[in-house]
Each structure stands twice: as structure tokens, then as C-alpha cells.
């Protein structure tokens, strides 16, 4: 059970004892991340100390190279939920600032890991880098561990055949609309979260009212098309056919994420909801008449039921 959530160095409790720490952005919390975090949790239990997951906000690349923020696979809130399921005891968000990016690797280890977190062991990926200009690596971490009295273990990347699971690979799948492949690498469907906002009400007039999601600026939105999804609201789950695109039949210009929730007539305006993308049904098409569009939506709903195994 996740017992604590910290944000910033000042949130670390006075008198905090030794712990096992894993460090990374962990965007996506994909199968490789699960393997890494699981190792840290097991080591903490073996040593009888708490496990701490340290992540960063905003994404370090956005601070080091403004404008380069990669598409975000998971929100911080979602990451905390996922690591809780893995048995992590502390979710620690370290604000990533320009000042932090300039801290030399050895100073970061001494001040943050040793003086404040009293690290007993660090578990990171083999490709982990840290400190100013990413000068620190696993070998430097091991060397500093010998000096300061902790151990460091590197965990190799998780692969399946010739495929190595990574956040970069998952983003490429999502960009291409291949949400099934993304889900395989994640170990669960890709999720997009947002607030339901008012649209133009056109779907309701067609007999298919939709929940229009306003998502965060960096959210990883799949390629334009129609998808079979699970619609999640306050721990309730429903089947949904989701359209992503500009609605070319009605000469739309604004790219939207619109969910038709099957077998439910409920007002979600202003509510936070999530969409779990299971399978892409088709690309985005322009239809000559509203009647042709409705006929296609009818088929999309049938296929969504089949994919999600929901009776109709």
C-alpha cells in the first residue's frame, strides 16, 4: 500500500530512515518499468526498509530543451496509482528546475540520496543517467555508493524478441494509431484522461451523444480514427466508441476526442473521465451525408461491442 506521497525535498520527513530507491521519469509505467520497480520493492522487503520511487515534474527534457516535451503517456496521478499497485510505499515527485539540471552528478547523490533519503540501495535501469549534462551513469552511481555506503543495481531493458519495450516505442505506436501494440508494451490499455466539456451537440442530434474530452497539452493522443475504448468514471467502467479527429463530414477544424458511451445516458459535463484505448476500428473518413455517417457509427458501435465483448 502506498503510504506517502511527497513533492519536493522539503516534504521528506525529519528523521527519515534508510530506504531502497528507484529513480526515473517512469512515463507510461510500461512492462519494463514494472520489472524495475518490482525489483526495488523486493529488495526493500528483503532489507526491511521502505521503498521509494522518485520521479520528476515537469519532464526533464522540457527544462533542458524547452519545447521538446514528449507526449505524456501517464499523468502523475495515474503513475502514483500504478506504483501503489506494485507495492511502492513512497511516491516522491522532485520538481525538475533549471537549477536542478545544473547540479553535478556527485552532488545530486550526496545531497538528495545520501543526506536526505539515507539510501541503502538504488535500483535503476542500465541506461540511467543523471546530473548536469547527464554525466552520471550506473558505474558512477556504484562508485559513489562505495564511498557513501550504499549499493547500486542496474536492471536491463525488457525485450520480447527483437522488440525492446520503451516509452519512445509506445509513443510511436500511439502516433500510428496502433493502440493494441501500445497496450501490449504497457501491459494494459493506453489511457487518456480529461475533463468533459460542451461540444456543438451535433452527436446528440444524430442520435449518438458524445462526451467531448479536454485533455492536457502534452497528452499522448492516438492518431485520427475511431477506437473501441473503455470509458472510466469514478471507478465505473463502460464501453465506448471514440472518435478522434476534426469531424471532416461537417468541415470541422478543431481536433477533438469524442466518446459515445454505450448503453448509458448520463451528463458528464465538468467531470474528469478516462479512456482506455483497446483497439482501432478504422481511420477517419468524410461522408457525403449525415445518414451515411450514422450508418457507419451504427457499425462502429457493433464492432465496439464485439471487441469489448459487451452484449447488445
Protein Blocks (a to p, Z undefined) as FASTA:
>chain_A
ZZbdcedjklpcghiacddddddfkioiaaklmmmmmmmmmmmmmnopacddddddddfk
lmmmghiaccdfbdfklmmmmmmmnopabdcdddddfklmmpcfklmmmmmmmmmnopab
dcddfklcedehhlacfklmmmmmmmnopacdddddddehjbccdfklmmmmmmnopaml
mmmmnopacdddddddddehlmmmnopacddddddfklccddeddddddddeehiacddd
ddedjhlmnopabdcdddddehiacdfehiacddddfbdfbdcdddfbfklmmmmmmmmm
mmmmmmnopaZZ
